[in-house]
Amino acid sequence: MITSGIFISVIFLYITIGVILFKSNKENLFQKFVRDIFFNTEIITLGNGLYTNLADIKTTLGLDFDDAYQYEVSKEHNLKIVTIDLHFEKVRKEIKIIFLQETT
């Protein structure tokens, strides 16, 4: 049972961080990131029985795969999503979304 702390989903780690850093030939930065986050962050995943919901979420809410995953895992674990991704505006009545200001 999740009680408190900082959490990232396994898909965020794999797709958003891992793929981007590996494609950019920044494997050392990935290693540093992983060492840093494992110190005080819990990696969470979607329960096996909930993966089939992702297609329904795409159809009903219009979220792409990774956003649908984040949405469903946050619902399962009763977590907030902290993001700059405005796609989550359409689900802010179902789950708590905290939008960060993007700086340039």
N, C-alpha and C positions, 0 to 999 in steps of 0.2 A: 504494500500500500504506500503510495506516494504521500508524504506529509508536507515537506517544505524543501526549498532549495532551488538550485538552478538546474534546468533540464533542457536537453536538446534531443530531437528525434534522430533515430539512426539514419533515416533517409536524408536529413539535413547534413549529417556528417558525411555520408557517402556521396550524395549527388552535389550538394552545394559546395561543400568544402573540398572533399577528396577529388572529385572529377575536375573541378576548376583548377585547383593547385597542381594536379598532375599534368593537365593539359598545358599549363603554363611553365612546366618543368621546375616547379617549386616544391619538390618532395621534402626538402629540409624544413620548409615552413610548415608543411603538413605535420611532420614529426613533432615540431615544437608545439603546434596547436594541440595535437592529441595529448602530449605530455601535460600541457597546461590545463586542458579541460578535464582530464581524468582526475586531477587533484581535488576538484570540488564540484564537479558536474556529473549528473546522472544521465546516461544515455537510455532513452526509452524507445520502445517499439510498439507497434500496433498488435493487438491480440489476433491470433490466427483466424478466428471466426469473423473478424471485421474487415478483412481485405476485400471481400465481395461488395461491401458497401461503397467502395471507392468509385465504381462505375455509376452507381446511383447518384452519388454526390456530384459527379461531373454532369450528369443529365439534369438533375434538379437545381443545382446551385451554380453550374457553369464554371467550376474550379478545375484547373488542370491537375495532372496526377500528383505532383508534389504538394500542391496546395490542398488537394483533397486529403492526402495522407496527413498533413499537419493538422487540418481541421478535425479529422476523425480521431487521431491520437490525442489531441487536446480534449476532445469530448470524453474519450474513454478514461483519461486520467484526471479529468476535471482541472485542466490547466489553462492559463491565459496564453495567448500568442502575442509576442512582441515582435513587431515587423515594420518595414517601410512599404510592404507590398499592398497596394490599394485594392487588389482582388479580394482581400478579406473584408472589405467594407460591406459586401453583400451578406456576410454571415455574422455580423457583429450583434445581431439580436439572439443568435443561438449560442454563441460562445463569447467570452470576454477577449476583446482585441485591444492591444495598446499599440497605437501607431507612433513610431518615432519620426522625428523630423529628419529628412535626408539633408545632409550638408554637402555643399560642392566646393 
